[in-house]
Amino acid sequence: MSRKRSILCFFLLILIFPLFAQVDFISGNIRIVVDDFNGSISVFRKINPIEEQKDNKTEKKIDRYTGASGTKFGALPDSAYVLQNTDKKENTTQDTWLNLLDTGRYTSNSAYYLSYNSGIFKLGHSAFISINSNVEEETNDVIVSYTLKKKAVVIIRLHVFASQLNVEADSIRVSITTKNLTDERIRIAVKAVFDTYLGENGDSHFITANSDEINSEISYDTMTQAKWICSQNEKAGIRFLLNGRTITSPEYVILANKEVASSQKWVPTTKTGRRFDSLFSYNNSALCIVWKRVYLKKGKSSTNQFYITTAEKGEDPSELFTNMNTSQVEFNANSGSIEDKIVPPKKPDVVDAAYVQRLLNYIALLKSNPGIADEKEIEYLTVEVENILKQMGQ
């Protein structure tokens, strides 16, 4: 190979490989994979280990994202599969990870979007947007940055934590911070589209706190009553907590066909009662969360925050603190700081299991917000829970 050709190949590798770099982070029952090519963020849930055999002769292709041996979109490249042995003789176990969202590189509509003044940008690798992802293991955080050249940066921080004591991590706090990189005052907003699929083959695509069956389009301008959106089946479940303390109130929450939810219109147009069908996809639903537009001065930032909880085998993902009678958090558009304090549940005259659960949820909330948590209070409350359980004979 000539020297010139070697140099050319070297620079081509520099250009190509960063597009395929990705973060693959595991903590407890949660696995987060970031595809720096299209900017997608996959959330996996560990489900009960399956029995396999050690002396295996035959292998078959298994989709690394869905766990299926094939997909409705046809054959995928070898890189999209993991090999699984099928000629079984001796029992062993292996962790199984299930992707809770459709985040395939060429089939998914899951993405974050930025509204910058009058323009709308899908946050994926392009001539306008660069992507950088990394892990802060000491804090259990995955951080993904999308930079719109010399205009703005959107930083998504996913903090993985346990929803209650004595369980492995099963929840994620998602903080979305947008910062103005210009010298001018700008108008900015973000929205997220999650291409869900767990409920598509069941009795209900989605459930909420006040509805146990949603099978057609619906739009919310407040989540005070609905509180959360859940997509689940017999294998796993994912819940998006959109109302409660430390949660930023969305301007709109929309359940629609994935093509409608990811349309170029900032707030998708829905028709109440319309099925989750479109010209290109049938019975294919998605969740769209739209946050309010804000004005940012030079160097200022704004933060929106919500939570994701997960579960396996037909169990319900945690509601955390969304069932408490608490006010919602508002974020300062100039600093991104939380302005209210987290208030502990009031101790009743007669301590019962419901109060213990509220305490556990409160402790989980404190742990998931280290910036405003008091370690001594966490230790005190943990001891109190243990003492109450002893008194209750548990």
C-alpha positions in Angstrom: 0.0 0.0 0.0 1.4 3.4 -1.0 2.2 6.1 1.6 -0.5 8.4 0.2 -3.1 5.6 0.3 -2.1 4.8 3.9 -2.5 8.4 5.0 -5.9 8.6 3.2 -7.1 5.5 5.0 -5.9 6.8 8.3 -8.0 10.0 8.0 -11.0 8.1 6.7 -10.8 5.9 9.8 -10.7 9.0 12.0 -13.8 10.3 10.3 -15.8 7.1 10.2 -15.2 5.4 13.6 -16.4 8.3 15.8 -19.7 7.9 14.1 -20.1 4.4 15.5 -18.6 5.0 19.0 -21.1 4.3 21.8 -21.5 4.1 25.5 -22.6 0.8 27.0 -23.3 1.2 30.7 -24.7 -1.3 33.2 -25.9 -0.7 36.7 -28.1 -3.2 38.5 -31.1 -4.0 36.3 -30.5 -1.1 34.0 -28.4 -1.0 30.9 -28.0 2.2 28.8 -26.5 2.2 25.3 -25.8 5.4 23.4 -25.4 5.2 19.6 -23.3 8.2 18.6 -24.2 7.7 15.0 -27.8 8.7 15.2 -27.9 10.0 18.8 -30.4 7.4 20.0 -30.4 6.3 23.7 -31.5 2.7 24.4 -32.7 1.7 27.8 -32.5 -2.1 28.6 -34.0 -4.0 31.5 -32.4 -7.1 32.9 -35.0 -9.8 33.0 -34.9 -13.1 34.8 -31.9 -15.2 33.7 -32.8 -17.9 31.2 -31.5 -21.4 31.4 -29.0 -22.5 28.7 -26.5 -25.3 28.2 -22.7 -25.4 28.3 -22.0 -28.1 25.7 -23.5 -26.4 22.8 -22.9 -27.2 19.1 -25.4 -25.1 17.2 -25.8 -21.3 17.2 -28.5 -19.0 16.0 -28.7 -15.3 15.5 -30.6 -13.3 18.1 -31.4 -9.6 17.7 -29.3 -7.9 20.4 -31.9 -5.2 20.9 -35.2 -7.2 20.9 -34.1 -10.7 21.8 -36.0 -12.0 18.8 -34.5 -14.3 16.1 -35.7 -12.1 13.4 -37.5 -8.8 12.9 -40.5 -7.6 10.8 -38.2 -5.4 8.9 -36.2 -8.2 7.4 -32.6 -9.4 7.9 -30.3 -7.2 9.8 -26.5 -7.1 9.5 -24.4 -9.5 11.7 -23.4 -6.6 14.0 -27.1 -6.3 15.1 -27.1 -9.8 16.6 -25.6 -11.8 19.4 -25.0 -15.5 19.0 -27.0 -17.8 21.2 -26.4 -21.6 21.4 -29.3 -23.9 20.8 -27.9 -27.5 21.1 -28.4 -27.8 24.9 -27.0 -30.5 27.2 -26.0 -29.0 30.5 -27.9 -26.2 32.4 -26.3 -22.8 33.1 -27.7 -19.3 33.3 -27.2 -16.1 31.4 -28.4 -12.5 31.9 -30.9 -11.4 29.3 -31.4 -7.8 28.4 -34.6 -6.5 26.8 -34.6 -3.1 25.0 -37.7 -1.3 26.4 -37.9 1.1 23.4 -37.5 0.7 19.6 -34.2 2.4 19.0 -33.0 0.6 15.9 -30.6 2.7 13.8 -32.9 2.7 10.7 -36.3 1.8 12.1 -36.8 3.8 15.3 -38.5 7.2 15.8 -37.1 7.6 19.3 -35.2 10.9 19.5 -34.8 14.2 21.3 -35.5 17.5 19.4 -34.4 21.1 19.8 -36.4 24.1 18.9 -34.0 27.0 18.3 -35.7 30.3 17.5 -37.7 29.4 14.4 -35.8 26.2 13.5 -36.4 22.5 14.6 -33.5 20.1 14.8 -33.6 16.4 15.5 -30.7 15.6 17.9 -28.7 13.2 15.8 -25.3 13.3 14.0 -25.5 15.7 11.1 -23.6 18.6 9.5 -25.2 20.9 12.1 -25.0 18.7 15.2 -22.1 16.9 16.9 -22.6 14.2 19.6 -20.4 13.3 22.6 -21.2 10.7 25.2 -19.5 9.5 28.4 -20.0 7.8 31.7 -19.4 9.1 35.2 -19.2 5.8 37.1 -18.7 7.5 40.5 -22.2 9.1 40.3 -23.8 6.4 38.1 -24.5 8.9 35.3 -24.5 8.6 31.5 -24.1 12.0 29.8 -24.9 12.7 26.2 -24.2 16.1 24.7 -25.7 17.4 21.4 -24.1 20.6 20.2 -25.7 22.8 17.6 -22.6 24.6 16.1 -21.9 27.8 18.0 -25.6 28.2 18.9 -26.7 25.8 21.7 -25.8 22.6 23.5 -28.3 20.1 24.9 -26.9 17.9 27.7 -28.9 14.8 28.7 -27.8 13.3 32.0 -29.3 9.9 32.9 -28.7 9.0 36.6 -29.4 5.4 37.4 -30.7 4.5 40.9 -32.8 2.1 42.9 -36.5 3.0 43.4 -36.4 1.5 47.0 -34.0 0.0 49.5 -32.5 -3.4 49.1 -33.1 -3.7 45.4 -30.8 -3.3 42.4 -31.0 -0.2 40.3 -34.2 -0.1 38.3 -34.9 3.6 37.6 -33.4 6.6 35.8 -33.6 10.3 36.5 -33.4 12.2 33.2 -32.2 15.8 33.3 -32.2 17.8 30.0 -30.1 21.0 30.2 -30.1 23.4 27.3 -27.4 26.2 27.2 -27.2 29.3 25.0 -23.7 29.5 23.3 -24.4 32.7 21.5 -24.0 36.4 22.6 -27.7 37.0 21.9 -31.0 36.3 23.6 -32.6 33.1 22.1 -35.9 31.3 22.3 -35.4 27.6 22.9 -37.3 24.4 23.8 -36.8 20.6 23.8 -39.1 17.6 23.2 -38.6 13.9 23.4 -40.2 11.1 21.4 -40.1 7.5 22.7 -41.0 4.8 20.3 -42.6 2.3 22.7 -43.7 -1.2 21.7 -44.3 -3.3 24.8 -48.1 -2.7 24.9 -48.7 -2.9 21.2 -49.7 -6.6 21.1 -51.7 -6.6 24.4 -55.0 -5.3 25.6 -53.7 -1.7 26.1 -50.9 0.3 24.4 -50.7 2.5 27.5 -52.0 3.0 31.0 -51.9 6.1 33.2 -52.8 6.8 36.9 -56.4 7.5 35.9 -56.8 5.2 32.9 -56.1 1.5 32.6 -56.7 1.3 28.8 -55.5 3.7 26.1 -55.6 2.3 22.5 -56.0 5.5 20.5 -54.6 9.0 20.2 -54.8 11.4 23.1 -53.2 14.7 24.1 -52.6 16.1 27.6 -51.9 19.7 28.5 -51.5 18.8 32.1 -50.3 15.6 33.8 -51.9 16.4 37.2 -54.3 13.6 37.0 -52.7 11.1 34.6 -49.3 11.6 36.4 -47.4 9.0 34.4 -47.4 7.0 31.1 -46.7 3.2 31.3 -46.0 0.7 28.4 -45.8 -2.9 29.5 -46.3 -6.6 28.6 -45.8 -9.9 30.3 -42.0 -9.6 30.0 -41.2 -6.0 31.2 -42.6 -2.5 31.7 -41.4 1.1 31.4 -43.0 4.0 33.1 -42.4 7.7 32.4 -43.1 9.8 35.5 -44.3 13.3 34.4 -45.9 14.8 37.5 -44.5 15.4 41.0 -41.6 16.9 43.0 -38.4 17.5 41.0 -40.3 16.9 37.8 -40.7 19.7 35.3 -44.3 20.1 34.1 -44.5 19.3 30.4 -46.5 21.7 28.2 -48.0 18.8 26.2 -47.8 15.0 26.5 -49.0 13.2 23.3 -49.8 9.5 22.7 -50.0 8.8 18.9 -48.8 6.8 16.0 -45.0 6.9 15.8 -45.1 8.8 12.5 -47.4 11.4 14.0 -45.4 11.8 17.2 -42.2 12.3 15.3 -43.6 14.7 12.7 -41.7 17.9 11.9 -44.5 19.9 13.5 -43.3 21.0 17.0 -46.6 20.0 18.7 -48.0 17.0 16.7 -51.6 17.3 15.6 -53.7 14.5 17.1 -57.3 13.5 16.8 -58.8 12.0 19.9 -60.0 8.5 19.3 -57.9 7.9 16.2 -56.1 4.5 16.2 -52.3 4.2 16.3 -52.1 3.7 12.5 -50.6 5.6 9.6 -49.9 5.2 5.9 -46.5 3.5 6.7 -47.1 1.7 10.1 -50.0 -0.2 11.7 -50.7 -0.4 15.4 -47.5 1.4 16.2 -47.6 3.8 19.1 -45.2 6.4 20.6 -45.0 8.9 23.4 -44.1 12.6 22.7 -43.2 14.9 25.6 -43.1 18.7 24.8 -41.6 21.2 27.3 -42.3 24.9 27.3 -40.3 27.4 25.3 -38.0 29.7 27.3 -35.8 32.7 26.5 -32.2 32.4 27.4 -29.6 35.2 27.7 -25.9 34.7 26.8 -24.4 31.8 28.6 -27.6 30.9 30.5 -29.3 27.5 30.7 -32.6 25.8 31.4 -33.3 22.3 32.7 -36.2 19.9 32.4 -36.4 16.8 34.4 -38.5 13.6 34.6 -38.1 10.0 35.7 -38.2 6.5 34.1 -38.9 3.4 36.2 -38.8 -0.2 35.0 -40.0 -3.7 36.0 -40.0 -7.3 34.7 -42.3 -10.2 34.3 -45.7 -8.4 34.6 -44.7 -6.4 37.7 -45.6 -2.7 37.8 -42.7 -0.2 37.5 -42.4 2.0 40.6 -44.5 5.3 40.9 -41.8 6.7 43.2 -43.2 9.9 44.7 -45.9 10.7 42.1 -48.7 9.6 44.4 -47.7 12.1 47.1 -49.6 15.3 47.5 -46.7 17.6 46.5 -46.2 20.5 44.3 -44.2 20.3 41.1 -40.7 21.7 40.7 -39.9 24.7 38.5 -36.5 25.2 37.1 -34.8 28.6 36.9 -34.3 29.4 33.2 -31.1 31.2 34.0 -29.4 28.7 36.3 -31.2 25.4 35.9 -31.4 25.0 39.7 -34.2 23.5 41.7 -36.1 26.2 43.6 -38.2 24.2 46.0 -37.3 21.8 48.7 -38.2 18.1 49.0 -40.6 17.7 51.8 -40.8 14.4 53.7 -44.1 12.6 54.2 -46.0 13.5 57.3 -45.9 10.9 60.0 -49.5 9.6 60.8 -50.8 8.9 64.3 -50.8 5.2 63.4 -47.8 4.0 61.5 -48.8 1.5 58.8 -47.3 -0.1 55.6 -48.5 2.8 53.5 -46.4 5.2 55.5 -43.3 2.9 55.2 -43.7 2.8 51.5 -44.0 6.7 51.4 -40.8 6.8 53.4 -39.0 4.4 51.1 -40.1 6.5 48.1 -38.9 9.6 49.8 -35.5 8.0 50.5 -35.2 7.0 46.9 -36.0 10.5 45.8 -33.3 11.9 48.1 -30.7 9.4 46.8 -31.6 10.2 43.2 -31.0 14.0 43.8 -27.5 14.0 45.4 -27.2 17.8 44.9 -30.0 18.5 47.4 -29.9 15.3 49.6 -28.7 15.2 53.2 -26.7 12.0 53.8 -27.4 12.2 57.6 -31.1 12.5 56.9 -31.0 9.4 54.6 -29.2 7.4 57.3 -31.7 8.5 59.9 -34.7 7.6 57.8 -33.2 4.3 56.8 -32.8 3.3 60.5 -36.4 4.6 61.1 -37.7 2.3 58.4 -35.8 -0.7 59.8 -37.2 0.0 63.3 -40.8 0.3 62.1 -40.5 -2.9 60.2 -39.2 -4.7 63.3 -42.1 -3.3 65.3 -44.5 -4.5 62.6 -42.8 -8.0 62.7 -41.4 -7.8 59.2 
